[in-house]
Amino acid sequence: MTKQTKIRAAILVALLALTSAVSFVYWPSQMKDPTSVPATVQDEIETLETATTKQPTKTLEDWAQPYMDLKLVDAHNHSAANFAYGMKLDSLWNQYGVDRVVLFGNVSDPSAVHTDEMAWKAYQQHSDRFIPFASGINLLDPSGLQTVKEYLEKGFFGLGELAVASTYSEALAHSIWKTEHPMDGILPDIYALCAQYKAPILMHIDPPEGYPMLMLEEAADKYPDTIFIFAHANAFNSPDKIRSLLKEHPNVYADFFAGFTAFNPSSVYKLEDYVPIIKEFPDRFLLSTDSGYGISSEEDAIQAMYMLLEAVDDPEIAKKIASGNIERLIRDQPATRTQLAAIRQLENKSGQKYDTSNMSKEEAGKLLIENSQQMSSTQGK
């Protein structure tokens, strides 16, 4: 018997007991043993249990199926750690319609340098599936600015997740390279550099209120050409606060961790509560799983994204938030000098010419990766 069935049965028994106490003249046989469950109630319990057992369960495959054509992009995933991305590619993402993943690992810690390498390796192996972001950056030392430039020149598509303010997070409150607020350390110089490369910066801020949020707004105002992505913007945050932030700052995007709202018991809101804001700012929302942090699994986090798409109930908006918005942010980044220099070297070796006049970072990256793979294959024969 399920928990729900037991509760409903208990209510039936209680109601019947109360009715019997008041109207025992009509049910004298039931008063002989007050602890027994009357046959009529037992029949009802069995009916409830049978109905509950036979109710079809909507699986993750069922949730995903109507949205397979959207080519869902997970805009925030930590699976670069411990080669987890390799296992998830077949067992999770391929199976449930996740087409691409913004990939990184650890956050604002020296160990993130290694997980950044893993994210880059994943991208080299599957350039059509992974979008590498970098988070192994010392935000408190001027040397971190050179690190950022090297990452972006190399071909990383963004920075993050970065702990730019964290007081309560069990995972990030004690990060070695975190800042106290979004205008602390070398962050202002990083914002200016990101603007040059048109690379977004994914920022963890907790709590999502008070001085840290004021500093985010100041950063957004002072660096209007920088693309700020507010990580898991809906976590412990109200729809009205997100609306206010997006309304006042057109260069701020909301990374929406649907799994938190749908499945974390700490959430006081429902997915439907955010739908009006998403429809008001359809070009500024990205969907993510945060690797299922704080809920039972990443599968649940993926399901929650599909639940949100169903709640939005608008094919055009669904396409934007599922993949279009993050794809646009990636597509708009120009090829870097480092990439173009590598392509010129490739031209000199092969004799083939490539049109690089309007080449994007994404196009340049794929060209270089494909050539590298071809060379490795040729040398292996």
Order of alpha helices (4+ residues) and beta strands (2+ residues): alpha-alpha-alpha-beta-alpha-beta-alpha-beta-alpha-beta-alpha-beta-alpha-beta-alpha-beta-alpha-alpha-beta-alpha-alpha-alpha-alpha-alpha
